[in-house]
Structure formats: structure tokens, C-alpha cells
């Protein structure tokens, strides 16, 4: 389940050029040079839709430009800060609004949201049952429904037991943190070599504590333990002051990290969160081999990272 992203938000931070004329191939790129050379930073994919002429209501195929997926060098240039922790993106970073889903993934997300409204008491009930589950003590129970005036019963609905609030209160009272690391079901539009994960959290010292650094360290450590195809999720129920132990006890050398070349993580600001009542963070992970890292250039220095088109041609 995806969180906190706005589909197709503005791209005011970049120069833009119009899509190529009719007949051009999909995924044609205008970003042949780096952004410092005055070229557009984003490339575009083209897809066709029907347009109605106001005068005669005739329909015609019209090409619509959709920004192409973000590559890792583009993400580095956008979000990497020259400080001690080059993996963390601050929540107040203005360019977080640039993240979006592809049109296809956004359509699936909207359909999923509609399904949740019909089948669950709230999206939070669905999340507790499906992203935390029985190992955290959550169960799916049926909500009592009443027949309408024609004696027709509406579609059954479900809720989580305990509720998110009850589970959060229990965890805070007992100084516990519940962490669940899973794939993002509706990821942002990034290159196919990049994986998008979500770290969900219940508990902590307060309900508004947020995601802490040791929790992010645990999540990244978990991702180093398996390859992208074998990772199905990780969970942790722990006392508040014990997370750092689990985050460091399985440290690996770089060559043993199952192809993890680089990663970025952040918490969306409140106005970008579609599920603000539960604490969560986003993690983007680039996997590859030693050649991938060599082709990317110096990832610790955004100005030295290779441009996205170069990466796309090599991956």
C-alpha cells in the first residue's frame, strides 16, 4: 500500500520541453546532456488517449506526455545532501513533491482505494491486518451491518482487532515498538532496478514520535540479508531501547549486501501523507553489481554522479 504521494505533481524545478511530434517512439529522451548544460532533466514517455472536438464531437488520438521513470543518478542529484548521512532525505525537502506514480500504477492504486472503502471500516484497519498481521496480534473481524429499507444487506465489511489506536496505546504504555518492513504495493515511478519499500511503525514513546534513526538502520540491515526476489518482509517487536542492537548485530561488508549499491530514505511531510495516522517511512534501494556502481560514478557527491541517461543505457 502506498503512502503520501501526489500523482503527477508539478515539475517546476526543471526546464521542460514539449513532447516530441507525433510518430516519435515512446520513451524518447530530451535529456542527452546533464542539467548543468541547460537540457531538460526529465525524459518523457508518450501514450495515446481519445480527445473530443468541441465543434463536431469527433474523436481523435492525441499524444500525452508522461515524465519517464526517475533513474538513480537523477535521485542522487535531487536529494543527496553533502553531510554525514548521505542516505537520509529531510522531510522538509521541497523536491519530495516530485515523486509520483506512473499512470498505470496510479490507476491500480485508485481502484485499490475504492475497494478498501467498500470492504473495510477504514484503510487503517486494512493496513493493521495486512501489513502487521497476526504476529502483532491483529485479527480481521466482520463489522455488523444493517439491512436497508428493502431488507437488502450491504457488502460485508471488515475491521482490525485491536484497532490501530488500541494497539498504539498498548505499545506506548509498555514501551514497545512494532516495526514492519514491506514492499510498497504501489511504488513511485522509478527505474526498474530500484526497489521501493515502506517501513511502518506502531508505538514508541509517543504517538507522534516518528521514525527514528535506529529504526531506519534496522530496516536497511534487514534488506541486506536477502536478494530482491527473496525478500518478503521483516518484522520486529522490541523494547524502545533495544532496536539499535538488532540494527547492528547482522552488519555485512559491502560485497555481502545482496547487490545493494545505494539507498535513500525519508518520511514524507504531513501534506504528502495519505495515511497520516500511522508512522511510516519510504526507502528506495538500488541493487546491482560492481559494474553498476562503477558506472554510477561517485554517489556520495551529487555533482559527480553520472547522468540518468548514461545509467539507463548501461543497466
Order of alpha helices (4+ residues) and beta strands (2+ residues): beta-beta-alpha-alpha-alpha-beta-beta-alpha-beta-beta-alpha-beta-alpha-beta-beta-alpha-alpha
